[in-house]
Amino acid sequence: MSEVKGVLDNFRFETFVDVHSNIFAEYLSSVIAKLPKENPEYRSTEERIEELYKEYPKVMAVLDTEKPSDLSEQECKALIEVLELRNRLSDMQQEAIYFRGCYDSVGYLKKAGIL
């Protein structure tokens, strides 16, 4: 048992964030960038948002500018749909990041000899 304790005492575990904190945001972005290629639901959600922007150009303007905007009832409905779809994209991004973290954790545990 003392041998195991000795190995554990000498084992210095550095997380990805410890070593690469300067590129952590880039790492997360790379996980998110894969979603359109790997997740059909994500891709179709993005496509639907683009369709709404093309059909209702004022909707994009509302989100991209700080100026007041006068929207029709249809444009308001489109804006609500866009916001719901953007929330869905955000949920999928967070899920992908979460599962990537789980994957990385298993890798760290294997590297540490725990698994």
VMD Tcl script that builds the backbone (N, CA, C; Angstrom):
set m [mol new atoms 345]
animate dup $m
set s [atomselect $m all]
$s set {name element resname resid chain x y z} {
  {N N MET 1 A 0.826 -1.189 0.000}
  {CA C MET 1 A 0.000 0.000 0.000}
  {C C MET 1 A 0.869 1.252 0.000}
  {N N SER 2 A 2.019 1.197 0.683}
  {CA C SER 2 A 2.894 2.379 0.718}
  {C C SER 2 A 3.473 2.673 -0.664}
  {N N GLU 3 A 3.646 1.623 -1.498}
  {CA C GLU 3 A 4.133 1.854 -2.864}
  {C C GLU 3 A 3.125 2.667 -3.673}
  {N N VAL 4 A 1.853 2.341 -3.523}
  {CA C VAL 4 A 0.801 3.077 -4.231}
  {C C VAL 4 A 0.778 4.519 -3.759}
  {N N LYS 5 A 0.888 4.721 -2.443}
  {CA C LYS 5 A 0.898 6.081 -1.908}
  {C C LYS 5 A 2.095 6.848 -2.444}
  {N N GLY 6 A 3.240 6.208 -2.549}
  {CA C GLY 6 A 4.424 6.864 -3.086}
  {C C GLY 6 A 4.242 7.282 -4.534}
  {N N VAL 7 A 3.626 6.420 -5.333}
  {CA C VAL 7 A 3.362 6.751 -6.734}
  {C C VAL 7 A 2.385 7.921 -6.813}
  {N N LEU 8 A 1.338 7.873 -6.013}
  {CA C LEU 8 A 0.351 8.951 -6.027}
  {C C LEU 8 A 0.949 10.273 -5.565}
  {N N ASP 9 A 1.840 10.225 -4.585}
  {CA C ASP 9 A 2.479 11.453 -4.105}
  {C C ASP 9 A 3.348 12.085 -5.189}
  {N N ASN 10 A 3.974 11.258 -6.016}
  {CA C ASN 10 A 4.854 11.766 -7.067}
  {C C ASN 10 A 4.118 12.104 -8.362}
  {N N PHE 11 A 2.871 11.710 -8.454}
  {CA C PHE 11 A 2.106 11.952 -9.670}
  {C C PHE 11 A 1.581 13.380 -9.666}
  {N N ARG 12 A 1.999 14.137 -10.664}
  {CA C ARG 12 A 1.519 15.522 -10.790}
  {C C ARG 12 A 0.551 15.561 -11.955}
  {N N PHE 13 A -0.700 15.801 -11.648}
  {CA C PHE 13 A -1.736 15.807 -12.676}
  {C C PHE 13 A -2.057 17.237 -13.070}
  {N N GLU 14 A -1.862 17.532 -14.341}
  {CA C GLU 14 A -2.199 18.853 -14.863}
  {C C GLU 14 A -3.383 18.700 -15.804}
  {N N THR 15 A -4.361 19.542 -15.608}
  {CA C THR 15 A -5.512 19.495 -16.500}
  {C C THR 15 A -5.196 20.255 -17.773}
  {N N PHE 16 A -6.031 20.068 -18.755}
  {CA C PHE 16 A -5.890 20.807 -20.007}
  {C C PHE 16 A -5.904 22.302 -19.728}
  {N N VAL 17 A -6.818 22.731 -18.858}
  {CA C VAL 17 A -6.935 24.159 -18.543}
  {C C VAL 17 A -5.663 24.669 -17.871}
  {N N ASP 18 A -5.062 23.861 -16.990}
  {CA C ASP 18 A -3.811 24.270 -16.337}
  {C C ASP 18 A -2.716 24.532 -17.368}
  {N N VAL 19 A -2.587 23.644 -18.298}
  {CA C VAL 19 A -1.492 23.711 -19.257}
  {C C VAL 19 A -1.774 24.680 -20.405}
  {N N HIS 20 A -3.013 24.727 -20.832}
  {CA C HIS 20 A -3.345 25.486 -22.041}
  {C C HIS 20 A -4.411 26.550 -21.797}
  {N N SER 21 A -4.392 27.192 -20.655}
  {CA C SER 21 A -5.437 28.172 -20.344}
  {C C SER 21 A -5.493 29.301 -21.366}
  {N N ASN 22 A -4.367 29.592 -21.986}
  {CA C ASN 22 A -4.343 30.674 -22.975}
  {C C ASN 22 A -5.096 30.316 -24.256}
  {N N ILE 23 A -5.303 29.033 -24.518}
  {CA C ILE 23 A -6.029 28.637 -25.731}
  {C C ILE 23 A -7.316 27.878 -25.412}
  {N N PHE 24 A -7.783 27.971 -24.175}
  {CA C PHE 24 A -8.978 27.224 -23.784}
  {C C PHE 24 A -10.193 27.636 -24.608}
  {N N ALA 25 A -10.388 28.931 -24.815}
  {CA C ALA 25 A -11.525 29.400 -25.615}
  {C C ALA 25 A -11.438 28.859 -27.039}
  {N N GLU 26 A -10.232 28.810 -27.568}
  {CA C GLU 26 A -10.035 28.262 -28.916}
  {C C GLU 26 A -10.385 26.772 -28.945}
  {N N TYR 27 A -10.011 26.063 -27.888}
  {CA C TYR 27 A -10.323 24.638 -27.779}
  {C C TYR 27 A -11.840 24.427 -27.777}
  {N N LEU 28 A -12.551 25.216 -26.971}
  {CA C LEU 28 A -14.005 25.105 -26.930}
  {C C LEU 28 A -14.612 25.431 -28.290}
  {N N SER 29 A -14.071 26.445 -28.943}
  {CA C SER 29 A -14.557 26.816 -30.278}
  {C C SER 29 A -14.368 25.676 -31.268}
  {N N SER 30 A -13.269 24.947 -31.134}
  {CA C SER 30 A -13.023 23.832 -32.053}
  {C C SER 30 A -14.042 22.712 -31.840}
  {N N VAL 31 A -14.476 22.520 -30.595}
  {CA C VAL 31 A -15.513 21.518 -30.314}
  {C C VAL 31 A -16.824 21.950 -30.973}
  {N N ILE 32 A -17.160 23.229 -30.823}
  {CA C ILE 32 A -18.402 23.765 -31.386}
  {C C ILE 32 A -18.358 23.776 -32.914}
  {N N ALA 33 A -17.191 24.054 -33.478}
  {CA C ALA 33 A -17.058 24.133 -34.939}
  {C C ALA 33 A -17.358 22.800 -35.617}
  {N N LYS 34 A -17.195 21.699 -34.905}
  {CA C LYS 34 A -17.458 20.374 -35.480}
  {C C LYS 34 A -18.952 20.046 -35.542}
  {N N LEU 35 A -19.755 20.761 -34.765}
  {CA C LEU 35 A -21.172 20.417 -34.668}
  {C C LEU 35 A -21.916 20.415 -36.005}
  {N N PRO 36 A -21.766 21.436 -36.854}
  {CA C PRO 36 A -22.517 21.398 -38.117}
  {C C PRO 36 A -22.181 20.180 -38.985}
  {N N LYS 37 A -20.953 19.705 -38.904}
  {CA C LYS 37 A -20.546 18.548 -39.708}
  {C C LYS 37 A -21.029 17.240 -39.093}
  {N N GLU 38 A -21.067 17.188 -37.755}
  {CA C GLU 38 A -21.319 15.925 -37.071}
  {C C GLU 38 A -22.748 15.755 -36.557}
  {N N ASN 39 A -23.505 16.840 -36.464}
  {CA C ASN 39 A -24.830 16.768 -35.861}
  {C C ASN 39 A -25.884 17.306 -36.841}
  {N N PRO 40 A -26.663 16.420 -37.457}
  {CA C PRO 40 A -27.663 16.862 -38.439}
  {C C PRO 40 A -28.709 17.816 -37.852}
  {N N GLU 41 A -29.100 17.598 -36.604}
  {CA C GLU 41 A -30.082 18.489 -35.974}
  {C C GLU 41 A -29.513 19.898 -35.829}
  {N N TYR 42 A -28.249 19.989 -35.446}
  {CA C TYR 42 A -27.594 21.291 -35.312}
  {C C TYR 42 A -27.568 21.995 -36.670}
  {N N ARG 43 A -27.167 21.255 -37.685}
  {CA C ARG 43 A -27.072 21.811 -39.037}
  {C C ARG 43 A -28.442 22.295 -39.525}
  {N N SER 44 A -29.480 21.501 -39.323}
  {CA C SER 44 A -30.811 21.903 -39.793}
  {C C SER 44 A -31.337 23.101 -39.006}
  {N N THR 45 A -30.981 23.210 -37.742}
  {CA C THR 45 A -31.382 24.372 -36.945}
  {C C THR 45 A -30.710 25.631 -37.472}
  {N N GLU 46 A -29.415 25.536 -37.772}
  {CA C GLU 46 A -28.713 26.681 -38.367}
  {C C GLU 46 A -29.339 27.076 -39.708}
  {N N GLU 47 A -29.670 26.082 -40.507}
  {CA C GLU 47 A -30.271 26.350 -41.818}
  {C C GLU 47 A -31.627 27.035 -41.672}
  {N N ARG 48 A -32.407 26.614 -40.693}
  {CA C ARG 48 A -33.714 27.233 -40.463}
  {C C ARG 48 A -33.548 28.697 -40.051}
  {N N ILE 49 A -32.573 28.983 -39.221}
  {CA C ILE 49 A -32.311 30.370 -38.824}
  {C C ILE 49 A -31.962 31.200 -40.053}
  {N N GLU 50 A -31.104 30.669 -40.906}
  {CA C GLU 50 A -30.726 31.390 -42.128}
  {C C GLU 50 A -31.933 31.633 -43.035}
  {N N GLU 51 A -32.809 30.633 -43.141}
  {CA C GLU 51 A -34.031 30.803 -43.938}
  {C C GLU 51 A -34.877 31.949 -43.388}
  {N N LEU 52 A -35.018 31.994 -42.068}
  {CA C LEU 52 A -35.811 33.063 -41.446}
  {C C LEU 52 A -35.169 34.425 -41.672}
  {N N TYR 53 A -33.850 34.486 -41.580}
  {CA C TYR 53 A -33.154 35.757 -41.832}
  {C C TYR 53 A -33.385 36.230 -43.272}
  {N N LYS 54 A -33.368 35.293 -44.217}
  {CA C LYS 54 A -33.592 35.664 -45.623}
  {C C LYS 54 A -35.036 36.109 -45.855}
  {N N GLU 55 A -35.954 35.394 -45.232}
  {CA C GLU 55 A -37.363 35.721 -45.413}
  {C C GLU 55 A -37.751 37.016 -44.691}
  {N N TYR 56 A -37.111 37.250 -43.536}
  {CA C TYR 56 A -37.420 38.430 -42.722}
  {C C TYR 56 A -36.125 39.168 -42.378}
  {N N PRO 57 A -35.594 39.957 -43.290}
  {CA C PRO 57 A -34.314 40.641 -43.067}
  {C C PRO 57 A -34.300 41.549 -41.832}
  {N N LYS 58 A -35.460 42.095 -41.487}
  {CA C LYS 58 A -35.516 42.968 -40.312}
  {C C LYS 58 A -35.198 42.213 -39.022}
  {N N VAL 59 A -35.472 40.915 -39.015}
  {CA C VAL 59 A -35.212 40.103 -37.818}
  {C C VAL 59 A -33.723 40.088 -37.508}
  {N N MET 60 A -32.898 39.902 -38.528}
  {CA C MET 60 A -31.451 39.931 -38.312}
  {C C MET 60 A -31.022 41.325 -37.863}
  {N N ALA 61 A -31.611 42.343 -38.450}
  {CA C ALA 61 A -31.253 43.716 -38.091}
  {C C ALA 61 A -31.558 43.992 -36.624}
  {N N VAL 62 A -32.648 43.442 -36.122}
  {CA C VAL 62 A -32.994 43.627 -34.705}
  {C C VAL 62 A -31.890 43.062 -33.821}
  {N N LEU 63 A -31.346 41.927 -34.217}
  {CA C LEU 63 A -30.330 41.259 -33.403}
  {C C LEU 63 A -28.938 41.847 -33.595}
  {N N ASP 64 A -28.688 42.475 -34.718}
  {CA C ASP 64 A -27.345 42.963 -35.025}
  {C C ASP 64 A -27.133 44.452 -34.782}
  {N N THR 65 A -28.176 45.186 -34.476}
  {CA C THR 65 A -28.010 46.624 -34.256}
  {C C THR 65 A -28.634 47.018 -32.930}
  {N N GLU 66 A -28.285 48.193 -32.495}
  {CA C GLU 66 A -28.838 48.698 -31.239}
  {C C GLU 66 A -29.927 49.732 -31.497}
  {N N LYS 67 A -30.352 49.843 -32.747}
  {CA C LYS 67 A -31.386 50.810 -33.104}
  {C C LYS 67 A -32.768 50.198 -32.888}
  {N N PRO 68 A -33.737 51.029 -32.556}
  {CA C PRO 68 A -35.112 50.525 -32.461}
  {C C PRO 68 A -35.573 50.022 -33.827}
  {N N SER 69 A -36.462 49.062 -33.798}
  {CA C SER 69 A -36.950 48.504 -35.051}
  {C C SER 69 A -38.453 48.284 -34.954}
  {N N ASP 70 A -39.118 48.498 -36.044}
  {CA C ASP 70 A -40.560 48.306 -36.127}
  {C C ASP 70 A -40.809 47.016 -36.891}
  {N N LEU 71 A -41.308 45.997 -36.185}
  {CA C LEU 71 A -41.539 44.701 -36.813}
  {C C LEU 71 A -43.034 44.447 -36.985}
  {N N SER 72 A -43.359 43.789 -38.077}
  {CA C SER 72 A -44.744 43.354 -38.287}
  {C C SER 72 A -45.029 42.158 -37.373}
  {N N GLU 73 A -46.267 41.751 -37.332}
  {CA C GLU 73 A -46.623 40.593 -36.506}
  {C C GLU 73 A -45.881 39.344 -36.984}
  {N N GLN 74 A -45.793 39.151 -38.303}
  {CA C GLN 74 A -45.070 37.999 -38.856}
  {C C GLN 74 A -43.588 38.066 -38.499}
  {N N GLU 75 A -43.014 39.247 -38.577}
  {CA C GLU 75 A -41.596 39.411 -38.238}
  {C C GLU 75 A -41.364 39.149 -36.753}
  {N N CYS 76 A -42.318 39.544 -35.914}
  {CA C CYS 76 A -42.198 39.254 -34.477}
  {C C CYS 76 A -42.227 37.751 -34.229}
  {N N LYS 77 A -43.108 37.048 -34.933}
  {CA C LYS 77 A -43.165 35.587 -34.803}
  {C C LYS 77 A -41.856 34.960 -35.274}
  {N N ALA 78 A -41.317 35.483 -36.366}
  {CA C ALA 78 A -40.038 34.973 -36.879}
  {C C ALA 78 A -38.919 35.246 -35.880}
  {N N LEU 79 A -38.933 36.432 -35.266}
  {CA C LEU 79 A -37.921 36.771 -34.261}
  {C C LEU 79 A -37.994 35.806 -33.086}
  {N N ILE 80 A -39.188 35.521 -32.624}
  {CA C ILE 80 A -39.357 34.574 -31.513}
  {C C ILE 80 A -38.820 33.204 -31.906}
  {N N GLU 81 A -39.124 32.757 -33.120}
  {CA C GLU 81 A -38.622 31.460 -33.577}
  {C C GLU 81 A -37.099 31.457 -33.655}
  {N N VAL 82 A -36.521 32.535 -34.181}
  {CA C VAL 82 A -35.056 32.633 -34.267}
  {C C VAL 82 A -34.441 32.546 -32.874}
  {N N LEU 83 A -35.010 33.263 -31.918}
  {CA C LEU 83 A -34.460 33.237 -30.556}
  {C C LEU 83 A -34.570 31.844 -29.946}
  {N N GLU 84 A -35.685 31.162 -30.182}
  {CA C GLU 84 A -35.829 29.789 -29.692}
  {C C GLU 84 A -34.808 28.860 -30.349}
  {N N LEU 85 A -34.614 29.024 -31.649}
  {CA C LEU 85 A -33.641 28.191 -32.365}
  {C C LEU 85 A -32.219 28.470 -31.896}
  {N N ARG 86 A -31.914 29.737 -31.654}
  {CA C ARG 86 A -30.578 30.074 -31.149}
  {C C ARG 86 A -30.353 29.472 -29.763}
  {N N ASN 87 A -31.399 29.446 -28.938}
  {CA C ASN 87 A -31.289 28.785 -27.633}
  {C C ASN 87 A -31.040 27.293 -27.805}
  {N N ARG 88 A -31.716 26.685 -28.786}
  {CA C ARG 88 A -31.504 25.262 -29.048}
  {C C ARG 88 A -30.056 25.008 -29.476}
  {N N LEU 89 A -29.519 25.884 -30.344}
  {CA C LEU 89 A -28.114 25.751 -30.751}
  {C C LEU 89 A -27.194 25.855 -29.542}
  {N N SER 90 A -27.479 26.810 -28.675}
  {CA C SER 90 A -26.659 26.986 -27.472}
  {C C SER 90 A -26.713 25.736 -26.592}
  {N N ASP 91 A -27.900 25.156 -26.442}
  {CA C ASP 91 A -28.027 23.917 -25.664}
  {C C ASP 91 A -27.191 22.799 -26.279}
  {N N MET 92 A -27.238 22.671 -27.597}
  {CA C MET 92 A -26.456 21.625 -28.270}
  {C C MET 92 A -24.957 21.878 -28.116}
  {N N GLN 93 A -24.551 23.142 -28.147}
  {CA C GLN 93 A -23.138 23.478 -27.953}
  {C C GLN 93 A -22.689 23.090 -26.550}
  {N N GLN 94 A -23.500 23.440 -25.557}
  {CA C GLN 94 A -23.146 23.107 -24.179}
  {C C GLN 94 A -23.095 21.599 -23.970}
  {N N GLU 95 A -24.017 20.882 -24.591}
  {CA C GLU 95 A -24.010 19.425 -24.493}
  {C C GLU 95 A -22.743 18.844 -25.115}
  {N N ALA 96 A -22.355 19.354 -26.271}
  {CA C ALA 96 A -21.140 18.865 -26.936}
  {C C ALA 96 A -19.909 19.130 -26.080}
  {N N ILE 97 A -19.845 20.305 -25.482}
  {CA C ILE 97 A -18.712 20.643 -24.615}
  {C C ILE 97 A -18.704 19.746 -23.383}
  {N N TYR 98 A -19.876 19.506 -22.804}
  {CA C TYR 98 A -19.981 18.634 -21.633}
  {C C TYR 98 A -19.466 17.232 -21.955}
  {N N PHE 99 A -19.950 16.664 -23.062}
  {CA C PHE 99 A -19.522 15.314 -23.413}
  {C C PHE 99 A -18.053 15.267 -23.813}
  {N N ARG 100 A -17.538 16.339 -24.396}
  {CA C ARG 100 A -16.103 16.380 -24.696}
  {C C ARG 100 A -15.315 16.369 -23.389}
  {N N GLY 101 A -15.820 17.075 -22.381}
  {CA C GLY 101 A -15.174 17.064 -21.073}
  {C C GLY 101 A -15.187 15.677 -20.449}
  {N N CYS 102 A -16.309 14.966 -20.601}
  {CA C CYS 102 A -16.383 13.589 -20.096}
  {C C CYS 102 A -15.361 12.707 -20.801}
  {N N TYR 103 A -15.281 12.860 -22.110}
  {CA C TYR 103 A -14.323 12.097 -22.914}
  {C C TYR 103 A -12.895 12.389 -22.456}
  {N N ASP 104 A -12.585 13.678 -22.280}
  {CA C ASP 104 A -11.246 14.063 -21.825}
  {C C ASP 104 A -10.962 13.522 -20.430}
  {N N SER 105 A -11.978 13.510 -19.563}
  {CA C SER 105 A -11.794 13.000 -18.197}
  {C C SER 105 A -11.405 11.532 -18.207}
  {N N VAL 106 A -12.065 10.754 -19.048}
  {CA C VAL 106 A -11.722 9.334 -19.158}
  {C C VAL 106 A -10.283 9.193 -19.641}
  {N N GLY 107 A -9.893 10.022 -20.601}
  {CA C GLY 107 A -8.510 9.991 -21.089}
  {C C GLY 107 A -7.511 10.314 -19.991}
  {N N TYR 108 A -7.827 11.313 -19.175}
  {CA C TYR 108 A -6.939 11.667 -18.063}
  {C C TYR 108 A -6.853 10.526 -17.056}
  {N N LEU 109 A -7.993 9.901 -16.756}
  {CA C LEU 109 A -7.992 8.793 -15.800}
  {C C LEU 109 A -7.194 7.607 -16.333}
  {N N LYS 110 A -7.288 7.346 -17.635}
  {CA C LYS 110 A -6.485 6.276 -18.236}
  {C C LYS 110 A -5.004 6.625 -18.179}
  {N N LYS 111 A -4.694 7.876 -18.484}
  {CA C LYS 111 A -3.299 8.315 -18.452}
  {C C LYS 111 A -2.724 8.207 -17.040}
  {N N ALA 112 A -3.565 8.466 -16.047}
  {CA C ALA 112 A -3.126 8.385 -14.652}
  {C C ALA 112 A -3.075 6.946 -14.155}
  {N N GLY 113 A -3.561 6.000 -14.967}
  {CA C GLY 113 A -3.535 4.602 -14.573}
  {C C GLY 113 A -4.675 4.223 -13.650}
  {N N ILE 114 A -5.651 5.072 -13.521}
  {CA C ILE 114 A -6.779 4.795 -12.641}
  {C C ILE 114 A -7.799 3.900 -13.340}
  {N N LEU 115 A -7.910 4.044 -14.644}
  {CA C LEU 115 A -8.823 3.174 -15.418}
  {C C LEU 115 A -8.032 2.179 -16.236}
}
mol reanalyze $m
mol bondsrecalc $m
mol representation Tube
mol addrep $m
